[in-house]
Amino acid sequence: MMSQSFETGWCFIDPPKAEDQKSVAGTSHYGKINLVTGFLSTDQLILVFNNLPVDITFVDENDEVCYFSGVMHRIFPRSKAIIGRKIQNCHPHESVHIVNEIIDAFRSGEKDHADFWIQMKQQFIHIRYFAVRDETGAYKGTIEVSQDVTEIRDLKGERRLLDW
């Protein structure tokens, strides 16, 4: 709490000296990845991504596939062979023009996201593409997120209490 208060301010006490901040920071995050709002080990980060109820694929600014989440919730199968491959070579020929249109709109700054939804057997799939930009707004890639929203679409009313 003390180290966070250096960022947000002090309400009941005078601010401690700056050298106190250095001692609070410590080295407790050694070996962890700084995610700006927290620190995770590589193993924790993998577990987080693999346990999200979505498919995630990241394509960098050069249109190369860099990452996809694990198989626990995969809707669209992936092979590690796509890593480093141009995204245009990962889609059927008849849909590559749509992939290019999305990426071109993201790269130009014209658009920041694109949404699709399809019925696939008994599943209703929501597919979303998001432009990834750095702090200056420069295009750095695209995230594809796919989720089976069949059960979500059937929600009615509210549930405010735990009901397993």
MOVENSUL-V148256 format. One line per field, one symbol per residue. ss: DSSP state (a for helix, b for strand, c for the rest). Layout:
# MOVENSUL-V148256
ss->???
This chain:
# MOVENSUL-V148256
ss->caaaaaaacccccccccaaaaaaaacccccccbbccccbbcaaaaaaaaaacccbbbbbbcccbbbbbcccccccccccaaacccbaaaaccaaaaaaaaaaaaaaaaccccbbbbbbbbccbbbbbbbbbbbcccccbbbbbbbbbbcaaaaccccccccccc
